Amino acid sequence: MSRCAPVGVFDSGVGGLSVLAALQARLPHERFVYYADTAYAPYGERGDAFVAERTLQVAGQLVREHGVKALVVACNTATAAAIHLLRAAWPGLPIVGVEPALKPALAVSRTGRVAVLATRGTLASAKFGALVERVAGPGHEVRPVPCDGLADAIEQDDQAAIRALCTRYIAEAGPLGIDAGQADVVVLGCTHYPFAQGLMAGLAGSDVRFVETGEPVARHTVRLLDAAGLARTDGPGGLALLSSGDCENLHRAVRRWLMGSTAVSS
């Protein structure tokens, strides 16, 4: 693979732009191809077999048609359903998935209690169950909160629905705070949710911290590219946008959340 090849970033919709922003900050010289599978979004309320099929199809397109040198699956649901299938299909390709940032959340929690806001598909997955088993020790409490409809509301930029759903799910994550029995950290376990973090933080109160996955994913991607000798260290970066659905919605989201990016539609 060539250093000049792009890095592929994939999500069911626009949520993965939160991960892309962190990637661009860490890797300013890289070219990125972002694929939003908006015709089939949201993934979080679909079955694993469907999500796995779509993930393999999109990854195949990015590998064959765009020659990506690495793939970032910027979707918790797709990671849970299909990351093992991707690694089996392309064993030589650096592949990075995302998972709820439970370990760093527990590390900074003062009460030992954290709430995880995620899609129903992510929370029901064996991968999430194994994560909880692995990192949550004695004295820890993990409160899973399935957030039906929130990713889709953010996808559609439906502000009334976003506010109503955030209000509901922050209440369900409670009690929140730094007192005994309260959760003092909220994990944003879907890449769409950071775009509603400001609203959630206002609802949760100043004592509650929020943790998301963009920065850890970006750091891991840097390590993999460096280890493979594939990182670009000079030259301009770039961004190509692909969508299986409404590309204009993707462009609007990029203008709203990634101002300053160089966007090239394909």
Secondary structure as UniProt FT lines:
FT   TURN            3..4
FT   STRAND          7..11
FT   TURN            15..16
FT   HELIX           17..26
FT   TURN            28..29
FT   STRAND          31..36
FT   HELIX           38..40
FT   TURN            44..45
FT   HELIX           48..66
FT   STRAND          70..73
FT   HELIX           76..89
FT   TURN            91..92
FT   STRAND          95..96
FT   HELIX           102..108
FT   STRAND          113..118
FT   HELIX           120..124
FT   HELIX           126..135
FT   TURN            138..139
FT   STRAND          141..146
FT   TURN            148..149
FT   HELIX           150..155
FT   TURN            156..157
FT   HELIX           159..173
FT   TURN            180..181
FT   STRAND          185..188
FT   TURN            191..192
FT   HELIX           193..196
FT   HELIX           197..204
FT   TURN            206..207
FT   STRAND          209..211
FT   HELIX           214..228
FT   STRAND          238..243
FT   HELIX           247..257
FT   TURN            259..260
FT   STRAND          263..265
//
